Amino acid sequence: MDTTPGHRPARELRALLRADLVAAMKARRPEAVSALRTALAAIDNAEAVTAPAGTGAAGSEHVAGASTGVGSTEAPRRVLSAEELHGLLHAQVAERRAEAGRYTDHGRHDAAERLRAEADVLAGYLTDGTGGTV
């Protein structure tokens, strides 16, 4: 188990994000829903592995190189460490804050505030129990 000081274990943090997404949807908090959905999608993308090259022996007659049969589309996913997960969330927060600055420069204050609110939601997952940033 990855338990770097100040970091929640990756599995625990992911479960918390999913639970908070459901709660945000029920509470009708669009900024939180948007931020959490995007963060979870980024985590899923980071865990994806490249598809193994097909052997071509058993395949579909309709799609070249496609495999068929039970389990042919299953592949183990990468397991992210707590550092990788926190780095990904840091990048999400930084990206939203940078874009908010650009929106402000172009007079789109409403969109900038929305992005700042999303960044604040995600930044809450990057703090330790004392309120300091991890």
SULMOVEN-V455586 format. One record per run of one state. SS is the DSSP state (H for helix, E for strand, L for the rest). FROM is the first residue (numbers start at 1). LEN is the number of residues. If there is no record, write none. Layout:
# SULMOVEN-V455586
ss=(SS,SS)
from=(FROM,FROM)
len=(LEN,LEN)
This chain:
# SULMOVEN-V455586
ss=(L,H,L,H,L,H,L,H,E,L,E,L)
from=(1,10,27,30,48,82,106,109,127,128,133,134)
len=(9,17,3,18,34,24,3,18,1,5,1,1)
